[in-house]
Amino acid sequence: MLIWLGAAVVFFIIEAAVPGLVSLWFGIAAAITMIVSPFIKSIKYEFYFFIILSAIMFFLTRKISKSWKTRKKDRVDRIRGSIVEIKSINDKGFYEIYLDGKNWSGKSSEDLEVGEKAEVIGIEGIRLILKKIEK
């Protein structure tokens, strides 16, 4: 039983340290195996139970994570192509804009002035990439 507790803790630490769903299903499966282990007579059968449960958890979380990933992509696609107005320019030279109910920071390879309109052509990290709209 303590082996599965240790395994669960290790898998959850790995999951916290590495971005993305890497070992979440192993941690959950180890925790469940720890709870069930007093009812299983052999460590070999406990290991089989852990492997089967890990596979089930993997396929369940894979479907969920794919739906999250496509939802995130949809938000980016919705923002791309939007027309925004430059509200101000901050100390670091980034453009402050308001889009979709939020304040954003943007950057552009072209010089933009306060009050000018720009098109969002992409996202880089937390900044919008802007393109000047020719009049």
C-alpha positions in Angstrom: 0.0 0.0 0.0 2.8 2.4 0.8 4.4 1.7 -2.6 1.3 3.0 -4.4 1.2 6.0 -2.1 4.8 6.8 -3.0 4.1 6.2 -6.7 1.1 8.5 -6.7 3.1 11.3 -5.0 5.9 10.9 -7.5 3.5 11.0 -10.5 1.7 14.0 -9.1 5.0 15.9 -8.6 6.1 15.1 -12.2 2.7 16.3 -13.4 3.1 19.6 -11.5 6.7 20.1 -12.8 6.1 19.3 -16.5 3.6 21.3 -18.5 0.8 19.3 -20.2 -0.9 16.1 -19.2 2.1 13.8 -18.8 1.6 11.6 -15.8 -1.8 12.6 -14.4 -3.4 9.3 -15.2 -0.6 7.3 -13.6 -1.0 9.3 -10.4 -4.7 8.8 -10.3 -4.3 5.1 -11.1 -1.7 4.7 -8.3 -4.0 6.4 -5.8 -6.9 4.2 -6.7 -4.7 1.1 -6.6 -3.5 2.1 -3.1 -7.1 2.2 -1.9 -7.9 -1.2 -3.6 -4.6 -2.9 -2.6 -5.8 -4.4 0.7 -8.4 -6.4 -1.2 -5.9 -7.8 -3.7 -3.7 -10.7 -2.5 -0.7 -10.4 -4.9 1.5 -7.5 -5.8 1.5 -8.9 -9.3 -2.2 -8.5 -9.6 -2.0 -5.0 -8.1 0.5 -4.1 -10.8 -1.9 -5.5 -13.5 -4.7 -3.5 -12.0 -2.6 -0.3 -12.0 -1.6 -0.8 -15.7 -5.2 -1.4 -16.8 -6.5 1.5 -14.8 -3.7 3.8 -16.2 -4.7 2.8 -19.7 -8.3 3.6 -19.0 -7.4 7.0 -17.4 -5.1 7.8 -20.3 -7.8 7.3 -22.9 -10.4 9.2 -20.8 -8.1 12.2 -20.2 -6.9 12.2 -23.8 -10.4 12.9 -25.1 -10.9 15.7 -22.6 -7.5 17.3 -23.3 -8.1 17.2 -27.0 -11.4 19.1 -26.5 -9.7 21.7 -24.3 -7.0 22.1 -26.9 -9.4 22.7 -29.8 -11.4 25.1 -27.7 -8.3 27.1 -27.0 -7.4 27.2 -30.7 -10.9 28.5 -31.5 -10.4 31.5 -29.2 -7.1 32.4 -31.0 -8.8 32.1 -34.4 -11.6 34.3 -33.2 -9.2 37.1 -32.2 -7.1 36.9 -35.4 -8.4 39.3 -38.0 -10.0 41.7 -35.4 -9.6 45.4 -35.9 -8.4 47.3 -32.8 -7.7 50.9 -31.9 -4.4 51.8 -30.2 -5.3 53.3 -26.8 -1.8 54.2 -25.6 1.9 53.3 -25.9 3.5 52.1 -22.7 7.1 52.8 -21.4 8.4 49.6 -23.0 7.1 50.6 -26.5 4.2 48.1 -26.5 0.8 49.2 -27.7 -2.1 49.1 -25.2 -5.4 48.0 -26.8 -8.8 46.8 -25.7 -10.3 43.7 -27.3 -12.9 41.2 -26.4 -13.6 42.8 -23.0 -9.9 42.7 -22.0 -6.9 45.0 -22.0 -4.1 43.6 -24.2 -0.6 44.5 -25.0 0.5 44.5 -28.6 3.5 44.9 -30.8 4.0 45.6 -34.5 7.0 45.9 -36.9 5.4 49.1 -38.1 5.1 52.4 -36.2 1.6 53.0 -34.9 0.1 56.1 -33.3 -2.5 56.5 -30.6 -6.0 56.4 -32.1 -4.9 54.4 -35.2 -6.6 51.2 -36.2 -4.6 48.0 -36.6 -5.5 44.4 -37.5 -4.6 41.5 -35.2 -2.6 39.0 -37.3 -1.5 36.7 -34.5 -0.6 36.1 -30.9 2.9 35.7 -29.5 2.9 34.7 -25.8 0.6 37.2 -24.1 1.0 39.9 -26.8 -1.0 40.5 -29.9 0.8 40.9 -33.2 -0.6 43.9 -35.0 -0.5 45.1 -38.6 -1.2 48.7 -39.5 -4.3 49.2 -41.6 -3.6 51.4 -44.6 -6.2 54.1 -45.3 
